Amino acid sequence: MTREILKFPHPALKTPTKRVDVIDRELHELIKDMFETMYHAEGVGLAANQIGVELSVMVIDTSKKEGSPPIKAVLINPEILFTEGQIKYKEGCLSFPGLVVEVSRYNKVRVKALDLTGEEKIYEFEGFPAIVFQHEMDHLNGITFIDRVSGVKKRLALDRYAKLQKEKV
């Protein structure tokens, strides 16, 4: 089932998520819906709180991004173990339709998370998949990509976003 993606400034986007304690049929349904919603919106990542669910769950699929390693993953209760390097990338966000902002991220991340079976896995992401992971991890922590830029750049981005939203009305 495709769910509604919350748009900024919805308060759920600024609220840190809660750890998942039980991996059950309901969680599997949520994850299925998250993939369906992400694909419908032509995204490459989605955090549960972007659809109003306060759980530490994200889905990623970079297979449609040319030149990127095709990574499809479900990460439950992810934690960053290691970071390395810097990379700048012009990011978009399903919760900020139409807005693109250059953000500085780590080029490599090592992550610990549970998979769909509840097994702990270690993931290594580099380049574009690392950017996607960090973007979604920020969502789970109540941080948006707009929070990663400061001062004039942030104000200009928020003004652009407000203008984009008025144009849609």
C-alpha positions in Angstrom: 0.0 0.0 0.0 1.3 3.4 -0.9 1.3 5.8 2.0 1.4 9.6 2.2 4.8 11.1 2.5 4.8 13.9 5.1 6.0 17.2 3.8 8.2 19.7 5.7 7.4 21.4 8.2 5.4 18.4 9.6 6.5 17.9 13.2 7.1 14.1 12.7 10.1 15.1 10.5 11.7 16.8 13.5 11.0 14.0 16.0 13.6 11.3 16.6 12.3 7.8 16.1 12.0 5.0 18.6 13.9 1.7 18.5 12.1 -1.4 17.2 11.6 -4.0 19.9 9.7 -6.6 17.9 10.0 -7.7 14.3 6.6 -9.1 13.4 4.1 -9.3 10.6 3.0 -5.7 11.2 6.6 -4.5 10.8 7.0 -6.5 7.6 3.9 -4.9 6.2 5.2 -1.4 7.1 8.5 -2.2 5.3 6.6 -3.5 2.2 4.6 -0.2 2.2 7.7 1.8 2.6 9.3 0.3 -0.5 6.1 0.7 -2.4 5.8 4.3 -1.3 9.4 5.1 -2.1 9.2 3.5 -5.6 5.9 5.3 -6.3 7.6 8.7 -5.4 10.7 7.7 -7.5 12.9 7.9 -4.4 16.1 6.0 -3.4 15.5 6.0 0.3 12.7 6.4 2.9 12.6 6.6 6.7 9.6 5.4 8.6 8.9 8.9 10.1 8.5 10.3 6.6 5.2 8.4 6.5 4.3 9.2 10.1 5.6 6.0 11.8 8.0 6.8 14.7 10.1 3.7 14.4 13.8 3.4 13.6 13.4 1.8 10.2 14.7 2.8 6.7 14.6 1.3 3.3 17.2 2.1 0.6 17.4 1.1 -3.1 20.1 2.7 -5.2 19.7 0.3 -8.2 18.0 2.9 -10.4 20.8 5.5 -9.9 23.2 5.3 -12.9 26.8 4.8 -11.9 25.9 3.8 -8.3 26.4 0.4 -6.8 22.9 -1.3 -6.7 22.2 -1.6 -3.1 18.8 -2.6 -1.7 18.5 -2.8 2.0 16.2 -2.7 5.0 17.9 -1.3 8.1 16.2 -1.6 11.5 17.7 0.3 14.5 20.8 1.4 12.4 23.9 2.7 14.2 26.9 4.3 12.6 30.1 2.5 13.6 32.7 4.2 11.4 32.9 7.2 9.0 35.6 8.3 6.6 36.2 11.0 4.1 34.0 13.8 2.9 31.8 14.2 -0.2 29.5 16.9 -1.3 26.3 16.1 -3.2 23.2 17.9 -4.4 20.5 16.1 -2.4 16.8 16.1 -2.9 14.2 14.8 -0.4 10.7 13.3 -0.8 9.6 15.4 2.2 10.8 18.6 0.4 9.5 18.1 -3.2 11.4 20.0 -5.8 14.1 21.3 -3.5 17.8 20.4 -4.1 20.5 21.4 -1.7 24.3 20.7 -1.7 25.1 18.8 1.5 28.5 17.6 2.9 28.5 14.0 4.0 30.9 11.2 4.9 32.1 9.3 1.8 32.2 6.0 3.6 30.1 4.7 6.5 30.1 1.3 8.3 26.8 0.6 9.9 25.3 -2.0 12.3 21.6 -2.7 11.9 19.0 -5.5 12.1 17.6 -7.0 8.9 14.1 -8.3 8.3 14.8 -11.5 10.2 16.1 -9.6 13.3 19.7 -10.7 12.5 22.4 -8.1 13.2 24.3 -7.2 10.0 27.2 -4.9 9.2 26.9 -2.8 6.1 29.6 -0.8 4.4 28.3 2.1 2.2 30.5 4.3 0.0 29.7 7.2 -2.3 26.1 7.6 -3.3 24.8 4.7 -1.1 26.6 6.3 1.9 24.9 9.6 1.1 21.5 8.0 0.9 22.1 6.1 4.2 23.2 9.3 6.0 20.2 11.2 4.7 17.8 8.6 5.9 19.7 8.2 9.2 19.3 11.9 9.8 15.5 11.5 9.3 15.4 8.8 11.9 17.2 11.3 14.3 14.7 14.1 13.5 17.2 16.0 11.3 16.4 17.1 7.8 18.9 17.8 5.0 18.1 21.5 5.4 19.6 21.2 8.9 23.0 20.3 7.3 23.4 23.7 5.7 23.7 26.9 7.6 23.2 30.7 7.5 22.3 32.3 4.2 22.3 28.9 2.3 19.7 27.5 4.7 17.5 30.7 4.5 17.7 30.7 0.6 16.8 27.0 0.5 13.8 27.5 2.8 12.7 30.5 0.7 13.0 28.4 -2.5 11.0 25.6 -0.9 8.2 28.0 0.3 8.0 29.4 -3.3 7.8 25.8 -4.7 5.0 25.0 -2.4 3.0 28.2 -3.3 3.4 27.3 -7.0 1.8 24.0 -6.4 -1.4 25.6 -5.0 
